[in-house]
Amino acid sequence: MKDYEKPYIILSAAMTIDGRIASKTGDPELSDEEDWKEVHKLRTEVDAIMVGKGTILNDNPKLHIKYYDHNGYYRIVLDSDLSIPLHSKVFNYQPELYPTLICTTNHIPEEKVRKFESKENVEVIKCGESEKVDILKLMPILKQKGIKKILLEGGGTLNWSFIKNNLIDELRLTIAPWIVGGKDAISLVEGVGFSKMDEAPRFMLVNIKHRNNYVILEYTAIN
Ligand SMILES: NC(=O)c1ccc[n+]([C@@H]2O[C@H](COP(=O)([O-])OP(=O)(O)OC[C@H]3O[C@@H](n4cnc5c(N)ncnc54)[C@H](OP(=O)(O)O)[C@@H]3O)[C@@H](O)[C@H]2O)c1
């Protein structure tokens, strides 16, 4: 996909040394205070934060900004059957500052759409004829809304959709000092994966930092 057709995508995540972004029970508490500050700083530099439905159901995040003054941005959630609870924090925490876009499929009845859009500053975008949201179709729609830069904050299943379609421009990974193991613990990237290394997108390491036993890696895409 051409750069002018899509927002610039930065994938941001905290993971264990063994590449898990949560434990097998879904415990996502990997970041320390310093890391949160850096993530929130990064949030001040984008037009939207995007997560998948699994992250909303597991973590119920506010996707807001602490520590810095800010005028808000879009929160974007991908939910193919529009089933995340209406009491989720993305709908109810400071909607005047952070409008929420719920991206779903074309099969969703209008009545359900109206229920979600009755919440303050919530818009439903129907995008995709199959069972999942069509992210290739979604990219130009978001760009046309003026969203130039997105911070993709997971989880592993949504990250795979972006990696599979070669849509990531930049990675910002924090490696937290644990090895948690578990075949059911969510990895940075889930999905079926590529068969060969030469099918997978490659990234160039542009920065390494470390502090308090944490390592921060920054990469850009090699196209
Ligand atoms: N450490 C970190 O930085 C970090 C950050 C974020 C999340 N997490 C962790 O990651 C876990 C959640 O990850 P997850 O993999 O279960 O869920 P996820 O990636 O957050 O959400 C995946 C879901 O989004 C929906 N979706 C709709 N269209 C999609 C598309 N085109 N591609 C992919 N997904 C699409 C699908 O559900 P439907 O088909 O039902 O709509 C899919 O199952 C949680 O444990 C959370 O704590 C960690």
The ligand as an ORCA input file, in Angstrom:
! r2SCAN-3c Opt
* xyz 0 1
  N       2.158     -5.422     26.729
  C       1.572     -4.662     25.836
  O       2.159     -3.693     25.322
  C       0.163     -4.970     25.400
  C      -0.515     -4.059     24.585
  C      -1.813     -4.385     24.167
  C      -2.397     -5.587     24.547
  N      -1.709     -6.443     25.347
  C      -2.318     -7.745     25.713
  O      -2.721     -8.426     24.541
  C      -3.836     -9.248     24.854
  C      -4.906     -9.059     23.794
  O      -4.404     -9.489     22.561
  P      -5.298    -10.402     21.608
  O      -4.400    -10.914     20.557
  O      -6.069    -11.370     22.425
  O      -6.386     -9.389     21.044
  P      -6.278     -8.029     20.159
  O      -5.201     -8.133     19.182
  O      -6.317     -6.873     21.095
  O      -7.697     -8.064     19.437
  C      -7.919     -9.025     18.431
  C      -9.374     -9.040     18.032
  O      -9.713     -7.856     17.296
  C     -10.743     -8.183     16.407
  N     -10.417     -7.816     15.022
  C     -11.299     -7.274     14.149
  N     -10.751     -7.125     12.954
  C      -9.489     -7.588     13.050
  C      -8.438     -7.707     12.106
  N      -8.558     -7.302     10.835
  N      -7.285     -8.250     12.514
  C      -7.117     -8.645     13.788
  N      -8.067     -8.554     14.727
  C      -9.260     -8.030     14.352
  C     -10.929     -9.704     16.423
  O     -12.067    -10.026     17.233
  P     -13.525    -10.063     16.545
  O     -13.386    -10.826     15.263
  O     -14.395    -10.740     17.530
  O     -13.881     -8.652     16.335
  C      -9.679    -10.189     17.108
  O      -9.845    -11.400     17.804
  C      -4.305     -8.882     26.250
  O      -3.876     -9.878     27.147
  C      -3.575     -7.589     26.529
  O      -3.288     -7.438     27.887
  C      -0.451     -6.158     25.787
*
